[in-house]
Amino acid sequence: MSDATIDIRDTAGGLIATVLITKDAERVEELMTADHAQLTWQSDSGNPLPAGAYIIFEGEKLSLLDPYDPEQKDELEYSYKPQFQSRVMGWGKVPFFHYTYGESNAITAREPDWTLTDTPVNFMRAIVAAIKTETGEQWTFEVAADLPSSITLSFSATDILSGLNQIAEGFDTEWRADKVNNILYLGKAQHGQAKTLCVGENIGVPSVRLSKEGYYNRFYIYGSSRNITQDYQGANVNNLVNKRLTLNPASYPGGYIDIERPTGTPIYPKILTFDDIYPHSGLVLANLRPRLMYRLDEDQKKVQVGTDAEGYPVYDMYSIWYFQLPGFTLNNSTFSKDNPDGMLISGKNLSVHFKSGALQGREFELIYHPKAETLRNSDGQEFVVLAGDYEIKFIEESGLIIPMQTGIVPADGDEVILFNLRMPQEYIASAYTELEQAALKEIDERYAADLNNYTIKSNPVAFAEADPNLSIGQLVEFVNGDYRYTTRVIKLSRKMDYTCEQEITIGNDKIKGNSATLKEEVVNANSNISLLTQLNQLTQNVTQAYQRTQQLMLDGFTKIGNMWRFHPTDPSSIITDYNVLSVREVVAYASGDASSSTSAIALSKLSDVRLGVLSKGDLLSWDGRKWVNVPASAGGGGLDETQLASYLTMHNYLKADGTASQYL
């Protein structure tokens, strides 16, 4: 037994106890699940250990997250087995809030119930922001490139650790923490060059936990039901179910793939379905254009989300997106539901699946526009719908309209697939090949491959001589006789008194972390939970909408930054290089008193007047289109001073000193 000891200290650093590191003391790490040191000792006193008490082991601070009371064995002996947690596990005690920021980036509100539709980068940005805000620790992150572009997740009274597990599950992946460099990785947890673990050399005989996938040796393969019609001969005919793409019947008449099995082994079949594979053409978005619209409430009134710095209302807006598909030419009746010879499958709606870009993995119904037409945006500007345009029918998720105006939006060059269409034979042949390749890859990786978990014990002597320095996610080459396979460490338990004595679990199957929520006992609060959730959701939606609107305003001001400027010699005047058109009145005030409606000059009423350089004695004359000023010597008649004064008075135009002559 080692004579090594370890100090237990309180939160102020004061010594609570010094205990032996016994043979049962272990340092345990498990991917996304555990990270602690468990000490074990006996004592004749039963003093509790306070929450926050900590130890330092291998330079790392590990703390109690809850008060610890020992187990009393008899009248004279108490048994201690406290678990001191890493700071990462400590995130399970820290709420995962949505923050509202005010001036100087100060937090003005913390919301416990919130929803986010965003990219993996922005979800991880929210995680590290919460860690920094609540613990003071600065972390960075890295995100795997093969994750979905965006998802929607809701968090309700969740802690940071559970939120991190929820994000990983939402993106169908894992996470791990590099505590040395304070980096969080979102993606399959594996790293480094593979280190060899060889049975009989540096590890012992493994115990095996069989894969949850089970054993199968025949696989019936199906693609999606999309773009598959009842007259498609490659599909299984059964009017009670949706027909799906199958393997090429010429190559796989039975519709299945067999893998090698020992003689006499029964056939164990399994169905594999690939819903993302169906006959389609590869298309790319072009000429993408947003149509800006106000969001309306049930009474068809604009939804106000705040006010600007001058007190004017700011309204929630969204975009309707239009695009074209070069090389995919259609006639006017192609997508008509009334045309039996068109491409649209009966009873289906034209739809699109995004294969790349910010909307990757998302799907929307489309509206096809065979003819050009001119519409108006909510701001009154004309919007031209081109012949051959596709309009995305937006969807609403948790109060957000998707595609958004910024961020989660389509872009020129995004790869898309149209579906619910009858496809030419060449696309069906291509789908056969794609389905076969996907099926063989899935069988090889999940059913022919080894997804078992192996638990092995180190050879302490070999590890003492050449410690592989294993860590969670470390790649290893597992060798057992003639069998070799590359995998990674998913659990590591080391004796604290002799760290070369280890129990190691390796495996390739995806790990899911534990999810928990912070729970608080609130008397008579159950009836208010639903209302509070709705109010919090409303607050979040309004906040996000206001932020989106502010960003649009800033983007717009950036584009028109030099549209208006002060006159260089007359600070009371402004200049623009553009024609100015108004759909409402442009108003001037005689003395700067905006409250006086009687002093207004409605310039819009001068739509039939065009004045040149004015000279005394000029007359107002009709040129066939507008009233213009002409010299009296030019003849042709016109309005004299009295007539002009009457004209201006009748039309409510301001007279500077009560006489109309001041306008000439």
SULBELPE-V801365 format. One record per run of one state. SS is the DSSP state (helix for helix, strand for strand, loop for the rest). FROM is the first residue (numbers start at 1). LEN is the number of residues. Records with the same first field share a line. If there is no record, write none. Layout:
BEGIN
SS = FROM-LEN ; FROM-LEN
END
This chain:
BEGIN
loop = 1-4 ; 10-5 ; 21-5 ; 31-3 ; 39-2 ; 44-5 ; 50-4 ; 58-2 ; 64-4 ; 69-2 ; 73-5 ; 81-2 ; 86-3 ; 94-1 ; 96-2 ; 102-1 ; 106-1 ; 112-1 ; 119-1 ; 136-4 ; 144-7 ; 157-1 ; 171-4 ; 179-4 ; 187-4 ; 200-3 ; 204-3 ; 210-8 ; 223-23 ; 247-9 ; 259-10 ; 274-9 ; 295-1 ; 297-5 ; 303-1 ; 308-5 ; 316-1 ; 326-18 ; 345-6 ; 355-8 ; 370-3 ; 377-5 ; 386-3 ; 393-2 ; 398-2 ; 403-12 ; 420-1 ; 422-3 ; 448-5 ; 459-1 ; 466-8 ; 481-2 ; 496-6 ; 507-10 ; 518-8 ; 560-5 ; 567-7 ; 576-11 ; 589-8 ; 600-1 ; 607-2 ; 611-8 ; 623-4 ; 631-1 ; 635-4 ; 640-1 ; 651-9 ; 664-1
strand = 5-5 ; 15-6 ; 26-5 ; 34-5 ; 41-3 ; 49-1 ; 54-4 ; 60-4 ; 68-1 ; 71-2 ; 78-3 ; 83-3 ; 95-1 ; 98-4 ; 107-5 ; 113-6 ; 140-4 ; 151-6 ; 158-2 ; 175-4 ; 183-4 ; 191-9 ; 203-1 ; 207-3 ; 218-5 ; 246-1 ; 256-3 ; 269-5 ; 283-12 ; 296-1 ; 302-1 ; 304-4 ; 313-3 ; 317-9 ; 344-1 ; 351-4 ; 363-7 ; 373-4 ; 382-4 ; 389-4 ; 395-3 ; 400-3 ; 415-5 ; 421-1 ; 453-6 ; 474-7 ; 483-13 ; 502-5 ; 517-1 ; 565-2 ; 574-2 ; 587-2 ; 601-2 ; 609-2 ; 619-4 ; 627-4 ; 639-1
helix = 89-5 ; 103-3 ; 120-16 ; 160-11 ; 425-23 ; 460-6 ; 526-34 ; 597-3 ; 603-4 ; 632-3 ; 641-10 ; 660-4
END
